[in-house]
Amino acid sequence: MKIICGYLKERIWFLLLLVLCTAMFAFVLFLYDLPVEAAGYGGLLCAAALCVWTCVDFIRYRRKIRLLESLLGRASLLLDQLPEAVGPKETVYHELLQELDRERRDVTSASDAWRRETTDYYTLWVHQIKTPIAAMRLILQEGDTERGAELSAELFRVERYVELVLSYLRLDGASSDYMIREYPLDTILRKAVRRYAPLFIRGKVSVDLRETGMTVLTDEKWLQLVVEQVLSNAVKYSPGGHVTVRSEMDFLLIEDDGVGIAYEDLPRIFERGFTGCNGRADKRSTGIGLYLCRQICRKLGHTITADSEPGKGTRISIGLARPYLEVE
């Protein structure tokens, strides 16, 4: 019905003109005092020809519309797949589309080149900055002092921020090197907690890491990055508190008893660049960490949500149920 209405709307004036011409033809025959049957027969022939032409034209119109509808939503569209232009107007439209397609390709090519150059630059920068970081860590290990422990903790944060920069750039690129297979969840959790042990000790935060016994279909490196980011937030906002890492059915739960999240901030904490009340209090917050966690979880087929109450802590739930994978 939609196609019929569209056809009538597009052809209405032409069809009315044909009907008018047919009526005029019959009227002229009538004025010449020809028998009514002759005038009616001529009009009937014109009407029959009009119906045949309308049917043929409608079939061509419907075929073209369905072909165009089938091309909607495709990831990539080649102009060669479009129906052949009929008439000067459609030819001009095709030429406009070709010009727009050339501009789109130029913009996409320039954007991809810029992204590659940016990723290459920051990748090189990350590898270069690791050298002075490693040198500073060696220097700090020579003297076991309270001041040295503070500097080591800050140096660890620097390393973490450097890694987040690289992860953020690689997330949507071809260099994200996902390796999806089954991994023991407890191994990933132990690595993450062990890595953040100095910050837990420094912040006097106790950790209750409970065995999950789960095997998850994921990428070990990227899932560990998500867990580490959540643990980093738990340490930052739960000084002198307690963190529990446990599982419940197909969910990994990381709970803390820290400052919690304001009710008005909770729906937006996974948005890029959103820092909220806690972030504004902590000037170092960038609003990238939890955004990166959600993007990684989406790519791995996981989910991540947060429940919190101000002054009573936060619980991050990571859904690790095996995603349904379609075979193309």
Secondary structure by P-SEA (a helix, b strand, c coil): caaaaaaaaacaaaaaaaaaaaaaaaaaaaaacccaaaaaaaaaaaaaaaaaaaaaaaaaaaaaaaaaaaaccccccccccccccccaaaaaaaaaaaaaaaaaaaaaaaaaaaaaaaaaaaaaaaaaaaaaaaaaaaaaaacccaaaaaaaaaaaaaaaaaaaaaaaaaccccccccccccccaaaaaaaaaaaaaaaaaaacbbbbcccccccccccaaaaaaaaaaaaaaaaaacccbbbbbbccccbbbbbbccccccccccccccccccccaaaaacccccccaaaaaaaaaaaacbbbbbbbccccbbbbbbbbcccccccc
